[in-house]
Amino acid sequence: MDDLKFNSNQFYDSALAEIDAALGVLENHFSSFLSLSLDERRNLAKMGNKTDAFCRQTLIVSSQNRQALPPSLDMGEAVADLTRARFTVRSGRFASLAGRVAR
């Protein structure tokens, strides 16, 4: 590895600039997310694969039979909630990011 030479300060500075820019983009996209305490996160109901499939199927059937639902039920918000939940649970993006940061 003696033949590998680079200016570590230059690499470090450029890497930090890119990291800061990427963090800015992430903060911008996640600004609407709620911030929960550790206790609040521990007490949340977890949604596994079977629950996710059940919820998706329930929303499909519900949207096909809206007359059976109370008018006050906001189907658009229900679909958005499930989409957000699937993003966090199933995409693996957060787990991947957390794993990379922990290294």
N, CA, C and O atoms as a GROMACS GRO file, in nm:
protein
  412
    1MET      N    1   0.081  -0.120   0.000
    1MET     CA    2   0.000   0.000   0.000
    1MET      C    3   0.086   0.126   0.000
    1MET      O    4   0.033   0.237  -0.003
    2ASP      N    5   0.219   0.110   0.004
    2ASP     CA    6   0.306   0.227   0.002
    2ASP      C    7   0.294   0.305  -0.127
    2ASP      O    8   0.320   0.425  -0.130
    3ASP      N    9   0.254   0.237  -0.238
    3ASP     CA   10   0.246   0.306  -0.365
    3ASP      C   11   0.118   0.390  -0.377
    3ASP      O   12   0.106   0.468  -0.471
    4LEU      N   13   0.024   0.375  -0.285
    4LEU     CA   14  -0.099   0.451  -0.288
    4LEU      C   15  -0.077   0.580  -0.211
    4LEU      O   16  -0.062   0.579  -0.088
    5LYS      N   17  -0.076   0.690  -0.283
    5LYS     CA   18  -0.053   0.819  -0.220
    5LYS      C   19  -0.168   0.913  -0.255
    5LYS      O   20  -0.212   0.918  -0.370
    6PHE      N   21  -0.216   0.984  -0.157
    6PHE     CA   22  -0.316   1.087  -0.179
    6PHE      C   23  -0.306   1.188  -0.066
    6PHE      O   24  -0.255   1.159   0.042
    7ASN      N   25  -0.357   1.305  -0.094
    7ASN     CA   26  -0.358   1.409   0.007
    7ASN      C   27  -0.477   1.384   0.098
    7ASN      O   28  -0.591   1.411   0.060
    8SER      N   29  -0.452   1.331   0.217
    8SER     CA   30  -0.562   1.293   0.306
    8SER      C   31  -0.646   1.414   0.347
    8SER      O   32  -0.768   1.400   0.365
    9ASN      N   33  -0.586   1.530   0.362
    9ASN     CA   34  -0.664   1.649   0.397
    9ASN      C   35  -0.760   1.687   0.286
    9ASN      O   36  -0.874   1.724   0.311
   10GLN      N   37  -0.712   1.677   0.163
   10GLN     CA   38  -0.798   1.711   0.050
   10GLN      C   39  -0.912   1.610   0.039
   10GLN      O   40  -1.027   1.649   0.017
   11PHE      N   41  -0.882   1.483   0.055
   11PHE     CA   42  -0.986   1.381   0.052
   11PHE      C   43  -1.086   1.404   0.163
   11PHE      O   44  -1.207   1.399   0.142
   12TYR      N   45  -1.035   1.430   0.281
   12TYR     CA   46  -1.122   1.450   0.396
   12TYR      C   47  -1.214   1.570   0.376
   12TYR      O   48  -1.334   1.561   0.402
   13ASP      N   49  -1.159   1.681   0.330
   13ASP     CA   50  -1.238   1.802   0.308
   13ASP      C   51  -1.344   1.781   0.200
   13ASP      O   52  -1.460   1.821   0.218
   14SER      N   53  -1.307   1.719   0.091
   14SER     CA   54  -1.404   1.698  -0.016
   14SER      C   55  -1.511   1.597   0.027
   14SER      O   56  -1.628   1.612  -0.007
   15ALA      N   57  -1.469   1.495   0.102
   15ALA     CA   58  -1.566   1.397   0.150
   15ALA      C   59  -1.664   1.463   0.247
   15ALA      O   60  -1.784   1.436   0.240
   16LEU      N   61  -1.615   1.548   0.334
   16LEU     CA   62  -1.705   1.617   0.428
   16LEU      C   63  -1.802   1.709   0.355
   16LEU      O   64  -1.918   1.718   0.394
   17ALA      N   65  -1.757   1.775   0.253
   17ALA     CA   66  -1.846   1.862   0.176
   17ALA      C   67  -1.957   1.781   0.110
   17ALA      O   68  -2.073   1.823   0.110
   18GLU      N   69  -1.923   1.665   0.054
   18GLU     CA   70  -2.024   1.580  -0.008
   18GLU      C   71  -2.120   1.523   0.097
   18GLU      O   72  -2.241   1.516   0.075
   19ILE      N   73  -2.066   1.484   0.211
   19ILE     CA   74  -2.149   1.431   0.319
   19ILE      C   75  -2.246   1.538   0.369
   19ILE      O   76  -2.364   1.511   0.389
   20ASP      N   77  -2.196   1.660   0.389
   20ASP     CA   78  -2.281   1.770   0.433
   20ASP      C   79  -2.392   1.798   0.332
   20ASP      O   80  -2.506   1.823   0.371
   21ALA      N   81  -2.359   1.794   0.204
   21ALA     CA   82  -2.461   1.816   0.101
   21ALA      C   83  -2.566   1.706   0.104
   21ALA      O   84  -2.686   1.733   0.093
   22ALA      N   85  -2.521   1.581   0.118
   22ALA     CA   86  -2.614   1.468   0.123
   22ALA      C   87  -2.703   1.476   0.247
   22ALA      O   88  -2.823   1.449   0.239
   23LEU      N   89  -2.646   1.514   0.361
   23LEU     CA   90  -2.726   1.530   0.483
   23LEU      C   91  -2.829   1.640   0.467
   23LEU      O   92  -2.940   1.629   0.518
   24GLY      N   93  -2.792   1.746   0.399
   24GLY     CA   94  -2.887   1.854   0.373
   24GLY      C   95  -3.005   1.807   0.292
   24GLY      O   96  -3.119   1.844   0.319
   25VAL      N   97  -2.979   1.725   0.192
   25VAL     CA   98  -3.086   1.669   0.109
   25VAL      C   99  -3.175   1.579   0.194
   25VAL      O  100  -3.298   1.588   0.186
   26LEU      N  101  -3.115   1.492   0.276
   26LEU     CA  102  -3.193   1.403   0.362
   26LEU      C  103  -3.278   1.482   0.462
   26LEU      O  104  -3.396   1.453   0.480
   27GLU      N  105  -3.219   1.581   0.525
   27GLU     CA  106  -3.294   1.662   0.621
   27GLU      C  107  -3.412   1.731   0.554
   27GLU      O  108  -3.520   1.743   0.612
   28ASN      N  109  -3.392   1.776   0.432
   28ASN     CA  110  -3.498   1.842   0.356
   28ASN      C  111  -3.613   1.745   0.330
   28ASN      O  112  -3.729   1.781   0.346
   29HIS      N  113  -3.581   1.624   0.289
   29HIS     CA  114  -3.683   1.525   0.256
   29HIS      C  115  -3.754   1.471   0.381
   29HIS      O  116  -3.871   1.435   0.375
   30PHE      N  117  -3.684   1.465   0.493
   30PHE     CA  118  -3.741   1.407   0.614
   30PHE      C  119  -3.793   1.512   0.712
   30PHE      O  120  -3.826   1.479   0.826
   31SER      N  121  -3.801   1.636   0.670
   31SER     CA  122  -3.842   1.742   0.761
   31SER      C  123  -3.985   1.724   0.812
   31SER      O  124  -4.019   1.775   0.919
   32SER      N  125  -4.069   1.653   0.738
   32SER     CA  126  -4.208   1.635   0.781
   32SER      C  127  -4.224   1.514   0.874
   32SER      O  128  -4.334   1.492   0.924
   33PHE      N  129  -4.119   1.438   0.897
   33PHE     CA  130  -4.129   1.322   0.986
   33PHE      C  131  -4.138   1.367   1.131
   33PHE      O  132  -4.085   1.472   1.168
   34LEU      N  133  -4.205   1.288   1.211
   34LEU     CA  134  -4.216   1.316   1.353
   34LEU      C  135  -4.088   1.274   1.424
   34LEU      O  136  -4.018   1.183   1.381
   35SER      N  137  -4.058   1.342   1.531
   35SER     CA  138  -3.945   1.306   1.614
   35SER      C  139  -3.999   1.241   1.741
   35SER      O  140  -4.076   1.302   1.815
   36LEU      N  141  -3.959   1.116   1.766
   36LEU     CA  142  -4.009   1.041   1.880
   36LEU      C  143  -3.897   1.015   1.980
   36LEU      O  144  -3.781   0.997   1.943
   37SER      N  145  -3.935   1.013   2.106
   37SER     CA  146  -3.838   0.980   2.209
   37SER      C  147  -3.811   0.829   2.205
   37SER      O  148  -3.882   0.755   2.137
   38LEU      N  149  -3.711   0.786   2.277
   38LEU     CA  150  -3.677   0.644   2.283
   38LEU      C  151  -3.793   0.563   2.339
   38LEU      O  152  -3.824   0.456   2.287
   39ASP      N  153  -3.856   0.611   2.444
   39ASP     CA  154  -3.971   0.540   2.503
   39ASP      C  155  -4.088   0.533   2.405
   39ASP      O  156  -4.154   0.430   2.395
   40GLU      N  157  -4.113   0.641   2.334
   40GLU     CA  158  -4.221   0.640   2.235
   40GLU      C  159  -4.194   0.538   2.125
   40GLU      O  160  -4.284   0.466   2.082
   41ARG      N  161  -4.069   0.531   2.081
   41ARG     CA  162  -4.034   0.432   1.977
   41ARG      C  163  -4.048   0.290   2.029
   41ARG      O  164  -4.093   0.202   1.956
   42ARG      N  165  -4.009   0.266   2.151
   42ARG     CA  166  -4.020   0.131   2.208
   42ARG      C  167  -4.165   0.086   2.220
   42ARG      O  168  -4.195  -0.033   2.207
   43ASN      N  169  -4.255   0.180   2.246
   43ASN     CA  170  -4.395   0.148   2.268
   43ASN      C  171  -4.478   0.143   2.139
   43ASN      O  172  -4.597   0.113   2.143
   44LEU      N  173  -4.417   0.172   2.026
   44LEU     CA  174  -4.490   0.167   1.900
   44LEU      C  175  -4.524   0.023   1.863
   44LEU      O  176  -4.449  -0.070   1.892
   45ALA      N  177  -4.639   0.007   1.800
   45ALA     CA  178  -4.674  -0.125   1.747
   45ALA      C  179  -4.588  -0.151   1.624
   45ALA      O  180  -4.575  -0.066   1.536
   46LYS      N  181  -4.529  -0.267   1.618
   46LYS     CA  182  -4.443  -0.303   1.505
   46LYS      C  183  -4.528  -0.370   1.397
   46LYS      O  184  -4.621  -0.445   1.427
   47MET      N  185  -4.494  -0.343   1.271
   47MET     CA  186  -4.570  -0.400   1.161
   47MET      C  187  -4.481  -0.494   1.082
   47MET      O  188  -4.388  -0.450   1.014
   48GLY      N  189  -4.509  -0.623   1.091
   48GLY     CA  190  -4.432  -0.723   1.019
   48GLY      C  191  -4.489  -0.749   0.880
   48GLY      O  192  -4.582  -0.681   0.837
   49ASN      N  193  -4.434  -0.847   0.812
   49ASN     CA  194  -4.475  -0.878   0.675
   49ASN      C  195  -4.622  -0.918   0.666
   49ASN      O  196  -4.692  -0.875   0.574
   50LYS      N  197  -4.669  -1.000   0.759
   50LYS     CA  198  -4.809  -1.045   0.753
   50LYS      C  199  -4.904  -0.928   0.781
   50LYS      O  200  -5.008  -0.916   0.716
   51THR      N  201  -4.869  -0.844   0.875
   51THR     CA  202  -4.953  -0.729   0.905
   51THR      C  203  -4.956  -0.633   0.788
   51THR      O  204  -5.061  -0.579   0.754
   52ASP      N  205  -4.842  -0.613   0.725
   52ASP     CA  206  -4.833  -0.526   0.609
   52ASP      C  207  -4.923  -0.579   0.497
   52ASP      O  208  -4.998  -0.502   0.436
   53ALA      N  209  -4.916  -0.707   0.469
   53ALA     CA  210  -4.998  -0.767   0.364
   53ALA      C  211  -5.147  -0.754   0.398
   53ALA      O  212  -5.228  -0.724   0.310
   54PHE      N  213  -5.183  -0.776   0.524
   54PHE     CA  214  -5.322  -0.764   0.567
   54PHE      C  215  -5.370  -0.620   0.547
   54PHE      O  216  -5.480  -0.599   0.496
   55CYS      N  217  -5.290  -0.523   0.586
   55CYS     CA  218  -5.330  -0.382   0.573
   55CYS      C  219  -5.344  -0.342   0.427
   55CYS      O  220  -5.439  -0.272   0.390
   56ARG      N  221  -5.252  -0.386   0.344
   56ARG     CA  222  -5.263  -0.356   0.200
   56ARG      C  223  -5.391  -0.414   0.143
   56ARG      O  224  -5.463  -0.346   0.069
   57GLN      N  225  -5.420  -0.539   0.175
   57GLN     CA  226  -5.540  -0.604   0.123
   57GLN      C  227  -5.666  -0.536   0.177
   57GLN      O  228  -5.763  -0.520   0.103
   58THR      N  229  -5.665  -0.498   0.302
   58THR     CA  230  -5.778  -0.428   0.361
   58THR      C  231  -5.804  -0.296   0.289
   58THR      O  232  -5.919  -0.261   0.263
   59LEU      N  233  -5.699  -0.223   0.257
   59LEU     CA  234  -5.715  -0.097   0.185
   59LEU      C  235  -5.769  -0.120   0.044
   59LEU      O  236  -5.850  -0.042  -0.004
   60ILE      N  237  -5.725  -0.225  -0.022
   60ILE     CA  238  -5.775  -0.256  -0.156
   60ILE      C  239  -5.924  -0.285  -0.151
   60ILE      O  240  -6.002  -0.230  -0.229
   61VAL      N  241  -5.964  -0.372  -0.060
   61VAL     CA  242  -6.106  -0.409  -0.047
   61VAL      C  243  -6.187  -0.288  -0.003
   61VAL      O  244  -6.298  -0.267  -0.053
   62SER      N  245  -6.135  -0.209   0.088
   62SER     CA  246  -6.206  -0.090   0.136
   62SER      C  247  -6.227   0.011   0.024
   62SER      O  248  -6.334   0.072   0.014
   63SER      N  249  -6.126   0.030  -0.058
   63SER     CA  250  -6.141   0.127  -0.168
   63SER      C  251  -6.240   0.078  -0.272
   63SER      O  252  -6.299   0.160  -0.344
   64GLN      N  253  -6.260  -0.051  -0.282
   64GLN     CA  254  -6.358  -0.107  -0.376
   64GLN      C  255  -6.499  -0.104  -0.318
   64GLN      O  256  -6.596  -0.120  -0.393
   65ASN      N  257  -6.512  -0.085  -0.188
   65ASN     CA  258  -6.643  -0.086  -0.121
   65ASN      C  259  -6.657   0.034  -0.029
   65ASN      O  260  -6.687   0.020   0.089
   66ARG      N  261  -6.636   0.152  -0.083
   66ARG     CA  262  -6.639   0.273  -0.001
   66ARG      C  263  -6.774   0.298   0.066
   66ARG      O  264  -6.781   0.363   0.170
   67GLN      N  265  -6.881   0.246   0.006
   67GLN     CA  266  -7.013   0.266   0.064
   67GLN      C  267  -7.027   0.198   0.200
   67GLN      O  268  -7.115   0.233   0.278
   68ALA      N  269  -6.941   0.101   0.229
   68ALA     CA  270  -6.946   0.031   0.356
   68ALA      C  271  -6.868   0.103   0.466
   68ALA      O  272  -6.871   0.063   0.582
   69LEU      N  273  -6.799   0.208   0.429
   69LEU     CA  274  -6.715   0.281   0.524
   69LEU      C  275  -6.782   0.411   0.566
   69LEU      O  276  -6.859   0.469   0.489
   70PRO      N  277  -6.754   0.457   0.685
   70PRO     CA  278  -6.808   0.587   0.725
   70PRO      C  279  -6.748   0.699   0.639
   70PRO      O  280  -6.631   0.693   0.603
   71PRO      N  281  -6.829   0.798   0.606
   71PRO     CA  282  -6.779   0.907   0.520
   71PRO      C  283  -6.662   0.984   0.581
   71PRO      O  284  -6.584   1.046   0.509
   72SER      N  285  -6.650   0.979   0.712
   72SER     CA  286  -6.542   1.053   0.778
   72SER      C  287  -6.405   0.986   0.761
   72SER      O  288  -6.303   1.046   0.791
   73LEU      N  289  -6.403   0.861   0.714
   73LEU     CA  290  -6.277   0.790   0.696
   73LEU      C  291  -6.204   0.844   0.573
   73LEU      O  292  -6.257   0.842   0.462
   74ASP      N  293  -6.084   0.892   0.593
   74ASP     CA  294  -6.004   0.950   0.485
   74ASP      C  295  -5.918   0.841   0.423
   74ASP      O  296  -5.809   0.811   0.473
   75MET      N  297  -5.966   0.782   0.315
   75MET     CA  298  -5.894   0.673   0.248
   75MET      C  299  -5.758   0.719   0.196
   75MET      O  300  -5.660   0.645   0.201
   76GLY      N  301  -5.752   0.841   0.146
   76GLY     CA  302  -5.624   0.893   0.096
   76GLY      C  303  -5.518   0.896   0.204
   76GLY      O  304  -5.403   0.861   0.180
   77GLU      N  305  -5.558   0.938   0.324
   77GLU     CA  306  -5.463   0.943   0.435
   77GLU      C  307  -5.425   0.803   0.480
   77GLU      O  308  -5.310   0.778   0.518
   78ALA      N  309  -5.520   0.710   0.477
   78ALA     CA  310  -5.491   0.571   0.514
   78ALA      C  311  -5.388   0.510   0.419
   78ALA      O  312  -5.295   0.443   0.462
   79VAL      N  313  -5.406   0.534   0.290
   79VAL     CA  314  -5.311   0.484   0.191
   79VAL      C  315  -5.174   0.550   0.211
   79VAL      O  316  -5.071   0.483   0.203
   80ALA      N  317  -5.173   0.680   0.237
   80ALA     CA  318  -5.047   0.750   0.260
   80ALA      C  319  -4.977   0.697   0.385
   80ALA      O  320  -4.855   0.680   0.385
   81ASP      N  321  -5.053   0.669   0.492
   81ASP     CA  322  -4.993   0.613   0.614
   81ASP      C  323  -4.928   0.479   0.586
   81ASP      O  324  -4.817   0.453   0.632
   82LEU      N  325  -4.997   0.394   0.512
   82LEU     CA  326  -4.942   0.262   0.481
   82LEU      C  327  -4.818   0.274   0.393
   82LEU      O  328  -4.721   0.201   0.410
   83THR      N  329  -4.822   0.367   0.299
   83THR     CA  330  -4.707   0.388   0.211
   83THR      C  331  -4.586   0.433   0.292
   83THR      O  332  -4.475   0.385   0.270
   84ARG      N  333  -4.608   0.525   0.385
   84ARG     CA  334  -4.497   0.571   0.470
   84ARG      C  335  -4.446   0.457   0.557
   84ARG      O  336  -4.325   0.443   0.575
   85ALA      N  337  -4.535   0.377   0.611
   85ALA     CA  338  -4.494   0.264   0.696
   85ALA      C  339  -4.415   0.164   0.614
   85ALA      O  340  -4.314   0.111   0.662
   86ARG      N  341  -4.458   0.136   0.493
   86ARG     CA  342  -4.386   0.041   0.408
   86ARG      C  343  -4.248   0.095   0.373
   86ARG      O  344  -4.152   0.019   0.363
   87PHE      N  345  -4.238   0.225   0.354
   87PHE     CA  346  -4.109   0.285   0.321
   87PHE      C  347  -4.010   0.261   0.434
   87PHE      O  348  -3.896   0.223   0.409
   88THR      N  349  -4.052   0.282   0.556
   88THR     CA  350  -3.960   0.269   0.667
   88THR      C  351  -3.930   0.125   0.702
   88THR      O  352  -3.817   0.092   0.737
   89VAL      N  353  -4.030   0.038   0.692
   89VAL     CA  354  -4.013  -0.101   0.736
   89VAL      C  355  -3.951  -0.188   0.628
   89VAL      O  356  -3.858  -0.264   0.655
   90ARG      N  357  -4.001  -0.178   0.507
   90ARG     CA  358  -3.967  -0.276   0.406
   90ARG      C  359  -3.856  -0.237   0.311
   90ARG      O  360  -3.792  -0.323   0.252
   91SER      N  361  -3.832  -0.110   0.296
   91SER     CA  362  -3.734  -0.070   0.195
   91SER      C  363  -3.592  -0.104   0.237
   91SER      O  364  -3.506  -0.129   0.152
   92GLY      N  365  -3.567  -0.104   0.367
   92GLY     CA  366  -3.432  -0.132   0.414
   92GLY      C  367  -3.338  -0.013   0.402
   92GLY      O  368  -3.221  -0.023   0.438
   93ARG      N  369  -3.388   0.098   0.352
   93ARG     CA  370  -3.300   0.215   0.335
   93ARG      C  371  -3.248   0.265   0.469
   93ARG      O  372  -3.130   0.297   0.482
   94PHE      N  373  -3.336   0.272   0.568
   94PHE     CA  374  -3.293   0.321   0.698
   94PHE      C  375  -3.196   0.224   0.764
   94PHE      O  376  -3.096   0.267   0.822
   95ALA      N  377  -3.223   0.096   0.754
   95ALA     CA  378  -3.133  -0.003   0.812
   95ALA      C  379  -2.997   0.002   0.744
   95ALA      O  380  -2.893  -0.009   0.809
   96SER      N  381  -2.998   0.018   0.613
   96SER     CA  382  -2.874   0.027   0.538
   96SER      C  383  -2.794   0.150   0.579
   96SER      O  384  -2.673   0.143   0.601
   97LEU      N  385  -2.863   0.263   0.590
   97LEU     CA  386  -2.796   0.387   0.630
   97LEU      C  387  -2.741   0.377   0.772
   97LEU      O  388  -2.629   0.419   0.799
   98ALA      N  389  -2.821   0.320   0.863
   98ALA     CA  390  -2.777   0.306   1.001
   98ALA      C  391  -2.656   0.213   1.009
   98ALA      O  392  -2.563   0.240   1.086
   99GLY      N  393  -2.656   0.106   0.931
   99GLY     CA  394  -2.542   0.014   0.929
   99GLY      C  395  -2.416   0.080   0.878
   99GLY      O  396  -2.306   0.056   0.930
  100ARG      N  397  -2.431   0.164   0.778
  100ARG     CA  398  -2.313   0.233   0.723
  100ARG      C  399  -2.259   0.336   0.819
  100ARG      O  400  -2.138   0.355   0.830
  101VAL      N  401  -2.349   0.404   0.889
  101VAL     CA  402  -2.305   0.506   0.985
  101VAL      C  403  -2.235   0.441   1.104
  101VAL      O  404  -2.142   0.498   1.159
  102ALA      N  405  -2.279   0.322   1.143
  102ALA     CA  406  -2.223   0.254   1.260
  102ALA      C  407  -2.081   0.202   1.235
  102ALA      O  408  -2.008   0.174   1.330
  103ARG      N  409  -2.042   0.189   1.111
  103ARG     CA  410  -1.907   0.136   1.081
  103ARG      C  411  -1.796   0.223   1.127
  103ARG      O  412  -1.679   0.189   1.108
   0.00000   0.00000   0.00000
